[in-house]
Amino acid sequence: MPKNKEIALSRKLFPKEFVWGAATAAYQIEGAVNKDGRSPSIWDVFSHTPGKTFQGETGDIAADHYHRYKEDVKLMRELGLNGYRFSISWPRIIPEGKGAVNSKGLDFYDKLVDELLANGIEPFVTLYHWDLPQVLQEQGGWKERATSQIFVEYADVVTRRLGDRVKAWITLNEPWVSAVTGHITGEHAPGETDIIAGVRVGHHLMLAHGLALPVIRQNMTRKDAEVGITLSTTYVEPGDDSTEAKDLALLVDVISNRLFLDPIFKGHYPKELPENFLLPMLPLEPGDLEIISRPVDFLGINYYFRTLPLNVEDFTTYKIRQYQPPESQFTAMGWEVYPDGLYQILKRVHQEYFPGKLYITENGAAFEDVLEESSSGPVVHDAERQEYLSQHLQAALKAVQKEIPLAGYFAWTLYDNFEWAFGTDKRFGLVYLDYPTQRRIIKDSGRWYSRFLQG
Ligand code: FCB
């Protein structure tokens, strides 16, 4: 069996221009939080607040990428990547949130982009991956409509500087998680637990995305440049045959997947949302939906797991009881491994929303990795992650073969990093990070990916 799989899965079966990458995010890898004029982001404040993260860990050092970016680009090249998705830290670029530009911050990304291009790696740049400057949070953050416009100024500064070289711009990473996990469940920065705040934040993020699009377009002077957005997705099926589970599955799908797909691609919030739920809280103004539904060049899909709702535990914090199939495998995050869900999501998004072009901007798994010494040096035998990757690439291949316009795959993540509230406890990397020494050790999964890429 595995033999057949290996034969079936070949890079050659994907389009020639397919982008093969890995993804990261600024706060998860950069460290150097006080360097060269960077100001604190909401994640600095949150992670330094007792009780918010695993063992009180912070991103103060993380993978020290700010100092080691050259070594890291070399690593990407060694793996054989031809794409790299990273995010820009807003508080490095505009430490006061708005106004004065910190040229040292821009210089860092300028050098990174050049280093990537010199190594044949296409830069895919996310403008916002959750690290709002804390000064803006103190003025209400994304709850305030003004923040959407301030984001446009930041996007303008960055794209003006890098727009001649960056292949793809991603306005936002997973606005759903910013809104819900940051403002309703409180598990992420800024740690609020207020449904009204969450709804306002979600809408203002959508608005920021739409407002920024024409500005980014104007600044992206590279001929083949593209702009889009990355959304979180999950494949939803009822946890059992009950009417309760079936109804709930529809609702969870609306909330988890369609809440932002509908406004972006259809120009309205999901019509299936129950009356008097979420919609009355929206700070919607005339013209907003036209702005939000401006055309994008691609949609970035982040896919990790399937959701099997059974019943509601607590709707105000979006806690849903789920069925856990006994035959299924679960990752260290407790997420079900369900590769066909990736194919189902790609198919559905293609058929219902016609984004024109799709990238898988994140996909990967955390497992309990063990660093071992061997005669040839340190090794990490992460067979489960390798299998996860291989199965999800099979699903991606199926999508390509069914003529779904999938143009790239970015594994989450290049190396182990600061996994938000889970700190260094959850490892998703293709490369193992030995935090005390900052040594990067390619895991078996990384070697497998690299062999796959090198044919
Ligand atoms: C996604 C995030 C990414 C990482 C992975 C595991 O939701 O975009 O930063 O945390 O999950």
Boltz pocket constraint, residues with backbone or C-beta under 6 A from the ligand:
constraints:
  - pocket:
      binder: B
      contacts: [[A, 25], [A, 28], [A, 173], [A, 174], [A, 177], [A, 232], [A, 302], [A, 362], [A, 412], [A, 419], [A, 420], [A, 428]]
      max_distance: 6.0
